[in-house]
């Protein structure tokens, strides 16, 4: 499948890029999502008017002091990981899994004690 090989190439390319190169791939909406989470602990869509004004001040400082500009829009290949806002998809395991892991742990401890 050609699309899956392109996805593998995209992921491989992303891993090989330097951090400076990855910054150029970010869109302003990506940055807004990350800054809304980092500064206010909220989704960008949930920001109040005064928070949006503060966010714009942060962007002004970034542009003036760091001379760092982002293209408008969003790069859908990159996504901010906002730990306390994003949904968690837990992996449920049966109890036997934890029993087996604990048994191996105890065997390892006994081995190290002998």
KAZIQUI-V482274 format. One line per field, one symbol per residue. burial: + if it has 9 or more other ideal C-beta (glycine too) atoms within 8 Angstrom, else -. A space follows every 50 residues. Layout:
burial=???
This chain:
burial=---------+---+--+----+--+++++++++++++-++-+++--+--- ++-++--++--++------+----+--+---+------------------ --------------
